[in-house]
Amino acid sequence: MESFRKRFLVVERDEIVLALITHILTRRGFAVEARTRAPAAEALQSDAALIDWESITFEWLLAFLDANPALRRRVILLGEPEPADPPVFAVVPKPVDVGVLVETVTRCVETD
């Protein structure tokens, strides 16, 4: 198993889903900061983010991306976002398919 040692912010309102995603990413070598609520849209120390769409608003997402320009190409949304074309790396629909999640996260951190 290749260890990326990337820091991943995970925001998911469902504690069980959050624990599962945290476990999956940790087993794949990520350092995970897990939260059930979206943080303030301030600069973070994460290399990438996986965010539950139902935990945020579109305005929060734009403010988050403005505050974290390095994450512009490293945010994955979970769920069915509106508007249909958010400015993020990818969208993973819910319910989450673990294989799709792992593939998307891997592509996200490998993309420059």
Phi, psi and omega in degrees: 000128178280135182258115181279331183053034176271148177268125184240123171274128176239122177243116181213126184289332181273116185298327179291314178296319178301315179297319179295311180296318178301315178299313181299312182291322178297318179296338179264011172096008179273148169269118188251131169255109185260134180220144175268350177231147178294135177288169172301148182284068182241170180295133181241168179261025182268152175269340180199166181218143176237113191233129176289121183302325182286354179268352186224177171243165178297322179296319178298317180301314180297318178295320178298316180292323176295320181284340183230067185301332178292340181268359183310321181258014185227034176244130176245130176260142174257131177114203182242087185288150169237133000294164188293345184233069180290152183280068182227171179295313184199165174236129176249117182291157174256147358295146186285129171271119186302318179298316178295318179300310182297316179298316181294316178298316180297314178299320182300312183283342179270347183276135176260000000 
